[in-house]
Amino acid sequence: MLKKICYPSWEQPLYITDKARIYTALREQGCYVLPCLHENNPGESFPGALYAVENLEEMDEEAFELAYRRLAGLPWEVLTTERCIVRETTVEDVDSFYRIYAEPSITKYMENLFTDRDEEIAYTKEYREKVYAFYGYGMWTVLEKESGGVIGRAGISWREGYELPELGFVFGVPWQGKGYAYEVCGAILAYARETLEMSKVQALVQPGNERSLRLCEKLGFAVTGETEVDGLRHLFLEKEL
């Protein structure tokens, strides 16, 4: 089986096959190709495949678009708000992150980026390949519609040792106090409820980080306890979606 799919916005087609030899030949030609796994090809091996299709008949246009963008290394646009676009992070965003994190107030209550830019780029590539590919969500990049520039990061992720998905966010100083964080985080929580079908999320905020605490409370979070992260005390907040 070999299926060829192409949309006008794509630079090249997306192929789907259940034969390893065809998959390998197309990969060697630089094509975007997905292996199809089903009960009639259990012995087929698809080396190097990061993604696979199991129920081809359930794939719709959005699913094909997402598969294409994953293979092409293109970011997926997650949602839009009145003033912002939230999309998957790319390595091109890294320099903007360094400018945002250069402000001391940003890293006072959160972990900094890698000192070595190449390490941060490598981390971003791995995050795209593993976190976005596995979960379909994570920490995303926030763009301002008007300027097209990166103004922060926000998203839903999982913290090791905790049972709830976590809302995370950071916005550059020039965009703080203008409602961007509330606008974007509110939309992300709605996305978590409606699209990701989550019922409850957590947030961790260090005591003294009043700006983040006020935002979480405005979003409907309530402090339910305390926890320790990397030796630092954090308030534990929860919100029903």
Residue pairs with C-beta under 8 A, 6 or more apart in sequence:
1 16
1 17
1 18
1 19
1 36
2 15
2 16
2 17
2 19
2 22
3 15
3 16
3 17
3 56
4 13
4 14
4 15
5 13
5 14
5 15
5 16
5 64
6 12
6 13
6 14
7 61
7 64
7 65
7 68
10 68
11 72
12 31
12 32
13 31
13 32
14 32
14 33
14 34
14 64
14 67
14 68
14 71
15 26
15 31
15 32
15 33
15 34
16 33
16 34
16 35
16 36
16 53
16 56
17 23
17 26
17 33
17 34
17 35
17 36
18 35
18 36
18 37
18 38
18 40
18 41
18 44
19 41
19 44
20 35
20 44
20 45
20 46
23 33
23 35
23 46
23 49
24 47
26 33
27 33
27 48
32 68
32 71
32 72
33 71
34 49
34 51
34 52
34 53
34 67
34 71
35 44
35 46
35 49
35 52
35 53
36 52
36 53
36 54
36 56
37 44
37 52
37 53
37 54
38 54
46 52
50 70
50 129
50 133
51 67
51 70
51 71
51 133
53 59
53 67
59 67
66 76
68 74
69 75
69 76
70 76
70 132
70 133
73 90
73 128
75 87
75 88
75 89
75 90
75 141
76 87
76 88
76 132
77 85
77 86
77 87
77 88
78 86
78 87
78 88
78 137
78 140
78 191
79 85
79 86
79 187
79 188
79 191
80 86
80 145
81 183
81 184
81 187
82 183
83 144
83 145
83 146
83 180
83 183
84 142
84 143
84 144
84 145
84 151
84 180
84 183
84 184
85 142
85 143
85 145
86 140
86 141
86 142
86 143
86 154
86 155
86 184
86 187
86 188
87 140
87 141
87 143
88 128
88 132
88 138
88 140
88 141
89 124
89 127
89 128
89 139
89 140
89 141
89 153
90 124
90 128
90 141
91 121
91 124
91 125
93 124
93 141
93 150
94 113
94 117
94 120
94 121
94 124
96 149
96 150
97 113
97 120
97 150
97 153
98 113
98 117
98 120
99 172
100 106
100 150
100 151
100 152
100 170
100 171
100 172
100 173
101 107
101 112
101 113
101 170
103 172
103 173
105 173
106 170
106 172
106 173
108 209
109 205
109 206
109 208
109 209
109 212
110 170
111 230
113 120
114 120
114 123
127 138
127 139
131 138
131 157
132 138
135 158
136 196
137 155
137 156
137 157
137 196
138 155
138 156
138 157
139 153
139 154
139 155
139 157
139 168
140 153
140 154
140 155
141 150
141 152
141 153
142 150
142 151
142 152
142 153
142 154
142 171
142 180
142 184
143 149
143 150
143 151
144 151
144 175
144 180
151 171
151 172
151 174
151 175
151 180
152 169
152 170
152 171
152 172
152 175
152 180
152 181
152 184
153 168
153 169
153 170
154 167
154 168
154 169
154 170
154 171
154 181
154 184
154 185
154 188
155 167
155 168
155 169
155 188
156 165
156 166
156 167
156 168
156 188
156 192
156 196
156 198
156 201
157 165
157 166
157 168
158 165
158 166
159 166
159 204
159 229
162 202
164 200
164 201
164 202
164 238
165 192
165 196
165 198
165 201
165 202
166 201
166 202
166 203
166 204
167 185
167 188
167 189
167 192
167 201
167 202
167 203
167 216
167 219
167 239
168 203
169 181
169 184
169 185
169 212
169 215
171 180
171 181
175 181
176 211
181 215
182 215
182 218
182 219
185 215
185 219
186 219
189 201
189 219
189 239
189 241
192 198
192 201
192 241
193 199
193 241
198 241
199 240
199 241
200 238
200 239
200 240
200 241
201 238
201 239
201 241
202 236
202 237
202 238
202 239
203 216
203 221
203 237
203 238
203 239
204 227
204 229
204 234
204 235
204 236
204 237
205 212
205 213
205 216
205 234
205 235
205 237
206 232
206 233
206 234
206 235
207 233
207 234
207 235
213 235
216 237
216 239
219 239
220 239
221 237
221 238
221 239
222 237
222 238
222 239
223 235
223 236
223 237
224 236
224 237
224 238
225 235
225 236
226 233
226 234
226 235
226 236
227 233
227 234
227 236
228 234
